[in-house]
């Protein structure tokens, strides 16, 4: 049985979100809310849209595998979005595809907590066996939620200064382009991940895909 952790055992909190409640980041307030030790925990948000949770898991794994003095041992990775705030409810091609949800997991570098007397620290089969990640900004126009600033003139010496009140447009998506990209690239990245893990397709029991 995996050992139970207290909030004070958490060294790292990553919140993967594209719709934070706080523009400065939700992870620090989440860490505080669950009772993490503010004298040691590191907390930050990560924005990678649909891939955010995957990116968060891989990022946390790099901290956990870094080791050394002060290295993280336990990480809380959260994926949370409230995309109904940003969908265009008049666009039936896209609004039906997006919703609100959240999930979390704890990653640990300390094994399964089985204090075996022989000191064997062999691989128990759990953990990140392999991964593959890519980013292609060339298709950003096909799925985006763009900043929209409203100009406002404020009084300063001379003719004044134009600043902008912050806001965002509603989300837009070219469904055909996104579908074409996903069906073309996902099989390739799956094979990359399998190759890194040293596994074959025949060894895979389940595929959990998002897109």
C-alpha positions as CSV (number, residue, x, y, z in Angstrom):
1,X,0.0,0.0,0.0
2,X,1.3,3.5,-0.8
3,X,2.0,5.5,2.3
4,X,-0.3,8.4,3.2
5,X,1.0,11.9,2.9
6,X,0.3,15.0,4.9
7,X,0.0,18.4,3.2
8,X,3.3,19.3,4.9
9,X,5.0,16.5,2.9
10,X,4.3,18.3,-0.4
11,X,7.4,20.1,-1.8
12,X,5.9,21.2,-5.1
13,X,2.5,22.3,-6.4
14,X,1.9,22.7,-10.1
15,X,-1.5,23.9,-11.3
16,X,-2.0,23.4,-15.0
17,X,-4.7,25.8,-16.2
18,X,-5.6,28.2,-19.0
19,X,-8.4,29.8,-17.0
20,X,-7.0,30.8,-13.5
21,X,-9.0,32.7,-11.0
22,X,-5.9,34.8,-10.3
23,X,-3.8,36.1,-13.2
24,X,-0.8,35.9,-11.0
25,X,-1.4,32.2,-10.5
26,X,-3.6,29.8,-8.5
27,X,-1.1,27.3,-7.3
28,X,0.2,29.3,-4.3
29,X,-3.3,29.9,-2.9
30,X,-4.1,26.2,-3.5
31,X,-1.0,25.2,-1.6
32,X,-2.0,27.4,1.3
33,X,-5.6,26.2,1.2
34,X,-4.6,22.5,1.5
35,X,-2.1,23.2,4.3
36,X,1.3,22.9,2.6
37,X,4.3,24.2,4.5
38,X,5.0,27.7,3.1
39,X,8.6,27.6,4.4
40,X,9.5,24.9,1.8
41,X,6.8,24.4,-0.8
42,X,7.2,25.8,-4.4
43,X,4.0,26.5,-6.2
44,X,3.3,27.9,-9.7
45,X,0.9,27.7,-12.6
46,X,1.6,26.1,-15.9
47,X,-0.3,27.0,-19.1
48,X,-0.4,24.5,-21.9
49,X,-4.1,24.3,-22.7
50,X,-5.3,20.8,-23.5
51,X,-1.8,19.4,-22.9
52,X,-1.5,21.2,-19.5
53,X,-1.9,18.2,-17.2
54,X,0.6,16.1,-19.2
55,X,3.1,19.0,-19.2
56,X,2.6,19.4,-15.5
57,X,3.2,15.8,-14.8
58,X,6.4,15.8,-16.8
59,X,7.6,19.0,-15.3
60,X,7.0,17.7,-11.8
61,X,8.9,14.5,-12.7
62,X,12.0,16.6,-13.6
63,X,12.0,18.2,-10.1
64,X,11.5,14.8,-8.5
65,X,14.3,13.2,-10.4
66,X,16.7,16.1,-9.9
67,X,17.7,14.9,-6.4
68,X,20.5,16.7,-4.6
69,X,20.2,18.9,-1.5
70,X,16.7,20.3,-1.2
71,X,15.4,18.2,-4.1
72,X,11.6,17.7,-4.2
73,X,10.3,14.4,-3.0
74,X,6.5,14.8,-3.3
75,X,4.6,16.9,-5.9
76,X,1.0,17.7,-6.2
77,X,-0.1,18.2,-9.9
78,X,-3.5,19.7,-10.6
79,X,-5.3,20.1,-13.8
80,X,-8.2,22.6,-13.6
81,X,-10.1,24.7,-16.1
82,X,-13.3,26.7,-16.3
83,X,-13.5,27.0,-20.1
84,X,-17.2,27.8,-20.1
85,X,-16.1,31.3,-19.2
86,X,-14.5,31.7,-22.6
87,X,-16.6,29.7,-25.1
88,X,-18.8,31.3,-27.7
89,X,-22.2,29.9,-26.9
90,X,-23.4,30.9,-30.4
91,X,-20.8,28.7,-32.0
92,X,-22.3,25.2,-31.8
93,X,-19.3,23.7,-33.5
94,X,-17.1,24.4,-30.5
95,X,-19.1,25.3,-27.4
96,X,-20.3,21.6,-27.0
97,X,-16.7,20.4,-26.8
98,X,-15.5,22.5,-23.8
99,X,-16.5,22.4,-20.2
100,X,-15.3,22.8,-16.6
101,X,-13.4,20.2,-14.6
102,X,-10.5,19.5,-12.4
103,X,-8.3,16.6,-11.2
104,X,-5.1,16.0,-9.2
105,X,-2.5,13.5,-8.5
106,X,0.5,13.2,-6.2
107,X,3.9,12.1,-7.6
108,X,6.6,10.9,-5.3
109,X,10.2,10.0,-5.7
110,X,10.2,7.9,-2.6
111,X,8.8,4.6,-4.0
112,X,5.9,2.7,-2.7
113,X,6.8,3.0,1.0
114,X,7.5,-0.8,1.4
115,X,10.4,-1.0,3.9
116,X,11.8,-4.3,2.7
117,X,14.6,-5.7,4.8
118,X,16.8,-6.6,1.8
119,X,17.1,-3.0,0.7
120,X,16.1,-3.8,-2.8
121,X,15.1,-0.6,-4.6
122,X,14.2,-2.3,-7.9
123,X,11.7,-0.8,-10.3
124,X,8.2,-1.7,-9.1
125,X,6.6,-0.9,-12.5
126,X,5.0,2.4,-11.4
127,X,5.9,5.9,-12.5
128,X,6.6,7.6,-15.8
129,X,8.0,5.0,-18.1
130,X,8.4,7.4,-21.1
131,X,7.0,10.5,-22.6
132,X,7.1,12.7,-25.7
133,X,6.2,16.3,-26.0
134,X,6.1,18.9,-28.8
135,X,4.8,22.4,-29.4
136,X,3.8,23.9,-32.7
137,X,2.8,27.5,-32.6
138,X,2.2,27.6,-36.3
139,X,-1.4,26.5,-35.9
140,X,-2.3,28.9,-33.1
141,X,-4.9,30.6,-35.3
142,X,-6.9,27.4,-35.4
143,X,-7.5,27.3,-31.6
144,X,-7.1,30.4,-29.6
145,X,-8.4,32.8,-27.0
146,X,-6.7,36.1,-27.8
147,X,-6.0,39.1,-25.5
148,X,-8.3,42.0,-26.3
149,X,-7.3,45.3,-24.7
150,X,-9.7,48.3,-24.5
151,X,-7.7,51.5,-24.9
152,X,-8.0,54.1,-22.2
153,X,-6.3,57.5,-22.0
154,X,-4.9,58.6,-18.7
155,X,-3.6,62.0,-17.7
156,X,0.1,62.3,-17.8
157,X,2.4,65.3,-18.6
158,X,1.9,66.3,-22.2
159,X,-0.8,64.7,-24.3
160,X,-1.5,61.9,-22.0
161,X,-0.8,58.2,-22.3
162,X,-2.8,55.4,-23.8
163,X,-3.1,52.2,-21.7
164,X,-5.4,49.2,-22.1
165,X,-7.9,47.6,-19.8
166,X,-7.2,43.8,-19.9
167,X,-9.8,41.3,-21.3
168,X,-9.9,38.4,-23.7
169,X,-12.0,37.5,-26.8
170,X,-14.1,34.4,-26.7
171,X,-12.4,31.1,-27.7
172,X,-12.4,30.3,-31.4
173,X,-11.6,27.0,-33.1
174,X,-11.2,25.6,-36.6
175,X,-12.5,22.2,-35.9
176,X,-11.5,20.6,-39.2
177,X,-7.9,21.9,-38.9
178,X,-7.6,20.8,-35.3
179,X,-9.0,17.3,-36.0
180,X,-6.7,16.9,-39.0
181,X,-3.7,17.9,-36.9
182,X,-4.6,15.6,-34.0
183,X,-5.2,12.5,-36.2
184,X,-2.0,13.1,-38.0
185,X,0.3,13.8,-35.1
186,X,-1.0,11.8,-32.2
187,X,0.0,8.4,-33.5
188,X,3.5,9.8,-34.1
189,X,3.9,11.1,-30.6
190,X,2.5,7.9,-29.1
191,X,5.1,5.9,-30.9
192,X,7.8,8.3,-29.7
193,X,6.6,7.8,-26.1
194,X,6.6,4.0,-26.5
195,X,10.1,4.1,-28.0
196,X,11.4,6.1,-25.0
197,X,9.8,3.6,-22.6
198,X,11.2,0.7,-24.5
199,X,7.7,-0.8,-25.1
200,X,5.8,-2.0,-28.1
201,X,2.2,-1.4,-29.0
202,X,1.3,-5.0,-28.0
203,X,2.2,-4.2,-24.4
204,X,-0.3,-1.4,-24.1
205,X,-3.6,-2.4,-22.4
206,X,-5.4,1.0,-22.5
207,X,-5.1,4.3,-24.3
208,X,-6.5,7.4,-22.6
209,X,-6.5,10.2,-25.1
210,X,-7.6,13.8,-25.0
211,X,-8.3,15.9,-28.1
